Amino acid sequence: MPPTPHRFRFKAMGCPCSLQLFAPSAREARALATLARGEITRLEHKYSRYRDDSLASRINASAGDPAGVAIDAETEALLDHADTLHHESGGRFDPTSGVLRRAWNFRSGRLPEQGEIDALLPRIGWTRLQRAPRRLALPVAGMELDFGGFVKEYAADRAVALLQRARCFAGLVDLGGDLAVAGPQPDGRPWTVGVRDVRQPERAALRVELFRGGIATSGDYERGISVDGVRYGHLLDPRNGWPIESLASATVLAERCLIAGSASTLALLQGEGAVAWLDALGLPHVRQHRDGRIETRLDEGLSAPRRRSLRPRRRARPRRRAAPGAQPGRGSRRSAPARSR
Amino acid sequence: MSRGNARAARRARQRRRRERRLQRRSGGSQALRALTTSALALPGLAERAAAAGAPVDYRADYRYARYSEDAISRSKVAVGGETERYEIDIHQFRLEAPIGQSFDLGLEVAHETMSGATPWYVTPDPNGGDDPIQVMTEATIDEARTDVLLSGNHYRDESVLNAGLGFSIENDYMAYNGSLGGERSFNEQNTTVSGGIGFSYDLIEPEDTNLFPERPDREDKQSYSLFAGVAQVLGRNTQVQTSLTYQHQRGFLSDPYKRAFVENSPIPDDRPDTRNQFAWLTQLRRHFRKIDGTLHVDYQFFFDDWEMRSHTIELAWYQTLFDRFRLVPSFRYYSQSQADFYAPFYVTARSDGHAASDYRLSPFGAISGGIKAETRFQTWSLLWDVNVSYQRYVSDADYALESVDVENPGLVSYDLISAGLTLHF
């Protein structure tokens, strides 16, 4: 068996993606890749707001209709998770804040008028969502729900869960830099993952080792708008509609890609408090400051491999030991000794 | 409680358990706990990567071991008797192959050659001393035994099913055995229950029956065993496992090559024709991350309806050095009481006719210590594991937990060295 994984590249969820899978044959690797890609595609079709036939589009189209739309258990759980993020961020994480893009046109290089922002704020508000079991209603016409803040990471975890169910434990799912692995490489070594340098996004600032779980990055290092020497970035505060100045990027490692992605997103939303928030969180991470400084906090767990010796192989029948006579019962088979003459 | 309520309560319990586990793992940050809890509530995300999944590579093992018993002290044997005891050379081959995504098959062949003398029977000291005397058999040369075992595993989402079939052959002995077992993980793979059944049929056709006419020509015995265990992960570095094994044996359980000295004459070894044995084994594994070492503590309590009791405690330390070496010092203490019908010799015969003076049924204690070194390296695309080990075992009546009146002179002490090579490809 070759010591290199089978690689598959494709585009999904608006970004370049890849799979790296160790399998006994190319055919089995392809079957595993089809399984993983199928799951990623399913989630893209369900939660993309760019597809008219998606659940996300149907939810958004129903805005203003008090009856709302029917949702399934998976969507409920995603909304529950978004609710946790909203709560943990003190309201800074808000999947309904996407409409602010209508005011903030970063390509134009001009700041929006306060009036434009104020006109959008009534259409934002996570807590105004009306939820009932298996139903969701957006109360105000023009409100929009965006699953983009967490579905990619969830898709990476789901793909890995399917790989594991198919007994593939040496595989990596990379969805545009948000990664999840099904386990270490077959020889027990970790995967190495490059962390993008915010000043030269084509380069890796450093490489981190991943034995299990996932890794995700949130960044705010694209150009933004500069007015009178003040930078206005892409990270917007849904409470007032104005940008939050924060770290250039945060890369977090966690037991799941979704946890990593949620943590990196919330960290950036903390603004000036991002560093303290990450330190208190206690997950291994890399943070890049706007001035190019890179701080690593990778010694906190997760990077340590699980020892094989912790999981002894169990046998239904105790193995017959080579050494006889040590215990009654075990040695009895040995009791046929030398014949006497 | 309605069914809906019960389900909700169960879900809440599962959530709380998940939360507690992650709390331990994440050092207790409130925010991380919250993120983790809601993320794991998503479908499929609570499942954890199974480290014990179906193997994806082929494995070939070869192991050589040499078992050599200490010579028996000349003062303990009858005048002119053999003192050299058993030496066994053991060669073991094993091949494991994955079959598709969810099966594997293993084939193991072991070949042993044995030579040396073994204890035959025990007599009182002819000079009137307190210590009995061992009469040894003559030394044999080059007896051989071959074992073949075929086993398979079927891996499913959270469970493994396994089956094995084996046979063992010697010139005077033949045994067939089979086993079926399974294990299943719960609670996000933190709990694993396992169980199994086993069967073996042994046929013995003793040699030299012309010289020893009271030896049976052909006898057999059957063994049935049941096994059940549970393993629990306790936090990220600790695991405990406990299991119960019951074995029932019936048939010819005596040793046709041994005798017992009863009323001044050596008569054939005679043991009951049934035996019920129980063993309770508890194992603790604890990994110490800072020093990259793992402690193994095993305790086994054994008892049977021959009124034997034994305790075994084993400690081993697995120390990883420079990533690729592992050193494993280990220590074991063992103590057993005697079988109810055992005696070194019998002044008067027992009313039930049983008689056995085999040292394995006598009261004694044993101490053993060993060291194993292993390393792993990669050449081309192959992965190699190499290990060597040495073990010293000493048994003595003085080591027993309870005081022993008369030590069996046949107690054994031995050295065991072994070297093994595993190739993953």
HADDOCK unambig.tbl for C-alpha pairs under 7 A between the chains (distance, minus, plus):
assign (segid A and resid 1 and name CA) (segid B and resid 425 and name CA) 6.36 0.50 0.50
assign (segid A and resid 2 and name CA) (segid B and resid 381 and name CA) 6.52 0.50 0.50
assign (segid A and resid 3 and name CA) (segid B and resid 381 and name CA) 5.73 0.50 0.50
assign (segid A and resid 24 and name CA) (segid B and resid 56 and name CA) 6.81 0.50 0.50
assign (segid A and resid 74 and name CA) (segid B and resid 42 and name CA) 6.53 0.50 0.50
assign (segid A and resid 74 and name CA) (segid B and resid 43 and name CA) 6.46 0.50 0.50
assign (segid A and resid 77 and name CA) (segid B and resid 41 and name CA) 6.51 0.50 0.50
assign (segid A and resid 77 and name CA) (segid B and resid 42 and name CA) 5.42 0.50 0.50
assign (segid A and resid 78 and name CA) (segid B and resid 42 and name CA) 6.78 0.50 0.50
assign (segid A and resid 80 and name CA) (segid B and resid 38 and name CA) 6.66 0.50 0.50
assign (segid A and resid 81 and name CA) (segid B and resid 38 and name CA) 4.93 0.50 0.50
assign (segid A and resid 81 and name CA) (segid B and resid 39 and name CA) 6.05 0.50 0.50
assign (segid A and resid 84 and name CA) (segid B and resid 34 and name CA) 6.72 0.50 0.50
assign (segid A and resid 84 and name CA) (segid B and resid 35 and name CA) 6.62 0.50 0.50
assign (segid A and resid 84 and name CA) (segid B and resid 38 and name CA) 6.83 0.50 0.50
assign (segid A and resid 88 and name CA) (segid B and resid 31 and name CA) 6.38 0.50 0.50
assign (segid A and resid 157 and name CA) (segid B and resid 45 and name CA) 6.68 0.50 0.50
assign (segid A and resid 158 and name CA) (segid B and resid 44 and name CA) 6.54 0.50 0.50
assign (segid A and resid 158 and name CA) (segid B and resid 45 and name CA) 6.79 0.50 0.50
assign (segid A and resid 161 and name CA) (segid B and resid 44 and name CA) 6.25 0.50 0.50
assign (segid A and resid 161 and name CA) (segid B and resid 45 and name CA) 6.83 0.50 0.50
assign (segid A and resid 164 and name CA) (segid B and resid 49 and name CA) 6.36 0.50 0.50
assign (segid A and resid 165 and name CA) (segid B and resid 157 and name CA) 5.87 0.50 0.50
assign (segid A and resid 166 and name CA) (segid B and resid 101 and name CA) 6.92 0.50 0.50
assign (segid A and resid 167 and name CA) (segid B and resid 53 and name CA) 6.39 0.50 0.50
assign (segid A and resid 167 and name CA) (segid B and resid 54 and name CA) 6.46 0.50 0.50
assign (segid A and resid 167 and name CA) (segid B and resid 101 and name CA) 6.13 0.50 0.50
assign (segid A and resid 167 and name CA) (segid B and resid 102 and name CA) 6.84 0.50 0.50
assign (segid A and resid 182 and name CA) (segid B and resid 49 and name CA) 6.36 0.50 0.50
assign (segid A and resid 183 and name CA) (segid B and resid 49 and name CA) 6.59 0.50 0.50
assign (segid A and resid 258 and name CA) (segid B and resid 39 and name CA) 6.57 0.50 0.50
assign (segid A and resid 259 and name CA) (segid B and resid 35 and name CA) 6.18 0.50 0.50
assign (segid A and resid 259 and name CA) (segid B and resid 36 and name CA) 6.08 0.50 0.50
assign (segid A and resid 259 and name CA) (segid B and resid 39 and name CA) 6.42 0.50 0.50
assign (segid A and resid 280 and name CA) (segid B and resid 29 and name CA) 6.77 0.50 0.50
assign (segid A and resid 281 and name CA) (segid B and resid 29 and name CA) 5.52 0.50 0.50
assign (segid A and resid 281 and name CA) (segid B and resid 31 and name CA) 6.38 0.50 0.50
assign (segid A and resid 281 and name CA) (segid B and resid 32 and name CA) 5.88 0.50 0.50
assign (segid A and resid 282 and name CA) (segid B and resid 26 and name CA) 6.81 0.50 0.50
assign (segid A and resid 282 and name CA) (segid B and resid 29 and name CA) 6.65 0.50 0.50
assign (segid A and resid 310 and name CA) (segid B and resid 239 and name CA) 6.97 0.50 0.50
assign (segid A and resid 310 and name CA) (segid B and resid 285 and name CA) 6.20 0.50 0.50
assign (segid A and resid 316 and name CA) (segid B and resid 181 and name CA) 5.18 0.50 0.50
assign (segid A and resid 316 and name CA) (segid B and resid 195 and name CA) 6.34 0.50 0.50
assign (segid A and resid 316 and name CA) (segid B and resid 196 and name CA) 5.03 0.50 0.50
assign (segid A and resid 316 and name CA) (segid B and resid 227 and name CA) 6.76 0.50 0.50
assign (segid A and resid 317 and name CA) (segid B and resid 179 and name CA) 6.95 0.50 0.50
assign (segid A and resid 317 and name CA) (segid B and resid 198 and name CA) 6.87 0.50 0.50
assign (segid A and resid 323 and name CA) (segid B and resid 67 and name CA) 6.86 0.50 0.50
assign (segid A and resid 325 and name CA) (segid B and resid 360 and name CA) 6.63 0.50 0.50
assign (segid A and resid 328 and name CA) (segid B and resid 360 and name CA) 6.11 0.50 0.50
assign (segid A and resid 335 and name CA) (segid B and resid 255 and name CA) 6.22 0.50 0.50
assign (segid A and resid 336 and name CA) (segid B and resid 255 and name CA) 6.39 0.50 0.50
assign (segid A and resid 336 and name CA) (segid B and resid 257 and name CA) 6.47 0.50 0.50
assign (segid A and resid 337 and name CA) (segid B and resid 118 and name CA) 6.22 0.50 0.50
assign (segid A and resid 337 and name CA) (segid B and resid 257 and name CA) 6.28 0.50 0.50
assign (segid A and resid 338 and name CA) (segid B and resid 117 and name CA) 6.32 0.50 0.50
assign (segid A and resid 338 and name CA) (segid B and resid 118 and name CA) 6.27 0.50 0.50
assign (segid A and resid 338 and name CA) (segid B and resid 137 and name CA) 6.84 0.50 0.50
assign (segid A and resid 338 and name CA) (segid B and resid 139 and name CA) 6.93 0.50 0.50
assign (segid A and resid 338 and name CA) (segid B and resid 140 and name CA) 5.78 0.50 0.50
assign (segid A and resid 339 and name CA) (segid B and resid 207 and name CA) 6.93 0.50 0.50
assign (segid A and resid 339 and name CA) (segid B and resid 257 and name CA) 6.36 0.50 0.50
assign (segid A and resid 340 and name CA) (segid B and resid 137 and name CA) 5.33 0.50 0.50
assign (segid A and resid 340 and name CA) (segid B and resid 138 and name CA) 5.65 0.50 0.50
assign (segid A and resid 341 and name CA) (segid B and resid 138 and name CA) 6.84 0.50 0.50
